[in-house]
Amino acid sequence: MRKVISVILAVLCLAGALCSCAKKAPETVETKSRTAIRTIYGKPGLNHHFFWDVVREDGTIDGYEIWTTEKTFGGALEKMKVAEFTVNEKGKLTETNVVNYDLPEGTRWAFYINGDYSKENPKDLETVNGFVYSLAQVKN
């Protein structure tokens, strides 16, 4: 059993090393201060609970506590009309728009899970209760 786990871990590490992205983002989110956390409730029957941080280029954070029936991060934010995600015909994320946040020139939105950079597509990512998902303004 240990051998199987070791092989799986080795394959995952190799896959991670081989995957490269043309646009690199910081490995972790560096933050200065968090404003008060605001709670956003979806429709009744809420069974998914997570936190969403919007990290501005200067490091300040607007924090949101999300309660929803939606299983995916992007689905929850789109249903609540606080963010929009555009994907191409191959299912690859091409654009992120966070409502009420201007994106400074020369920056883009990067996605983080519990403070660590993620290459996951935030639109289709199933949330885990209690996790912190962040969209951060980073330089291109």
Beta strands, then each sheet from edge to edge (+ up, - down):
strand 1: 38-41
strand 2: 48-55
strand 3: 61-68
strand 4: 83-87
strand 5: 93-98
strand 6: 107-113
strand 7: 116-117
strand 8: 132-139
sheet 1: 1+ 3+ 2- 8- 6+ 7-
sheet 2: 4+ 5-
end
